[in-house]
Amino acid sequence: MNGYYVFYGTTSSGVLKKIDMQVKELSKIATVKVIKVNVCKERNNIGKVLSRLPWEPLGFDYAKVKEELVDPDFIYIRRTTVDCGFIAFYNSIKKEYPKCKIVVEFYTYPYDKDDYNRNIKHFIINCPFYLKDIIYRKKYKSCVDRIITYSKDVSLFGIKTICTTNGVDVDEQKPVTNTNDGTTINLISVAQMQEHHGYERLISGLGKYYTAGGKRKIVYHAVGEGPELEHYKKLVKAYNLENNVVFYGKKFGNELDAIYDKADIAVASLGLYKYGIDVISTLKTCEYMAKGLPVISGCKISLLEDVNPPYICEIENNATPMDISKIIRFYDNLCDEVDQKAVIRKFAKENMDMPVVMQPILKYLCD
C-alpha cells in the first residue's frame, strides 16, 4: 500500500517526535511518505489579507502536495484549520482515487477554545481562522472517511470516529532510577510553560502550605521555557520559594534524564479548565508514565477515567491553588506499594505504547 502522512506548517519538536512514531507504525502496513504542507511562497501581501476572509483559502500549496501523491491507498492528516482549499483539495483526491481512505487526527477535542478563543486577544487574532473552521468543518464528511479522536465520541461532524489515545514508544523512555528516602518529595514538570499548563496553581499551593506552617520538604523541578515562565518566577519570589522551586530552562538527553532521576511525581497540565477541557490525553502524560512516574493531573485522563488507578492524583479542574496536603498523602500512600514504578511502566506498555494505540487505526486502513 501507498500511504501519506500530511501535516501543516511548522510545529514543535515534541509533535515532530510523535509524528515519527506514528509513521513508524503506519510503515508496518504501507510505504509511507511524510508531506509537510506549506503556504504558497509566491503569495503577496494582498493575498495574505484576502486569505483571512472566511470564503477565501488560506493559501496552502496543494499543487505541491498533489505532485507528491502517487496512487494513494490512504492519507493520514494531522488536523489544521479547515477551509475551502482543504475541502476542495481532498474532494478532488476522493474523486481521482475513490478507494483512498482519508483520516484526520483530532489531537484535541473539543478544540475551539484551545485553538481560537483562549482569551480576548487570542480570539481577535484567530477570529478569521475560527470562522473558516466553523463554516467548513461541516463539509468534512464530503471527503473524510474517519476522524481519529482521543475522546469517546462515536462520531464528529457526521463522520464515524476511531477512538484511541495518545501514545509513546515506551521502550525508548528511560525509566527513572531515583533512590529518594521519602523525606523530600520531588515534583517535576517538563513543558513549554504555556497558559494551559497552569503551574501557578502548584507554586501558589506551595506558598499557602508553608505560610500555614507546613514542614514537609517539597521541591518542584520545572524544566522548560515559555510565555508563562516569568509569571512563575515572580510567584516563586513573592512566596519566598527559592529553595523549593528550581527552574532549569530547556534540557535534553542525559541532562534531562538526570533531572528526571530526582523526581518522585510528575505534574501534568493543571490549567485545562481555562479552555473548557475536562478530559485530556497528552503525550507528556504518556512519557511520564512510561518512565514509571505517578502523575498529578488537573483533569481526567481519557484512558484512565474509568480505571481510577492509585498512581494518578487528580485535583480540581479550576483555578484554586493545589492542596499540598493531598499531594503528601498521595505520595506517602505510594511509598507503601511494592515496586510502584514497574507497575506504572507496565501499565504504560500495555495501554500507551505506540503499537497499541495505533492498532485500531491500522486495522481500519487495512480492512
Buried (B, 14 or more C-beta within 10 A) or exposed (E): BBBBBBBBEEEEEBBBBBBEBBBBBBEEBBEBBBBBBBBBEEBEEEBEEBBEEBEBBBBBBBEBBEEEBEEBBBBBBBBBBBBBBBBBBBBEBBEEBEEBBBBBBBBBBBBBBBBBBBEEEBEEEBBBBBBBBEBBBEBBBEBBBBBBBBBEBEEBBEBBBBBBBBBBBBEEBBBBEEEEEEEEBBBBBBBBBBBBBBBBBBBBBBBBBBEEEBEBEBBBBBBBBBEBBEBBBEBBEEBEBEEBBBBBEEBEEEEBBEBBBBBBBBBBBBBBBBBEBEBBBBBBBBBBBBBBBBBBBBBBBBBBBEEEEBBBBBBBBEEEBBBBEBBBEBBEBBEEEEEBBEBBBBBBBEBBBBBBBBEBBBEBBEE
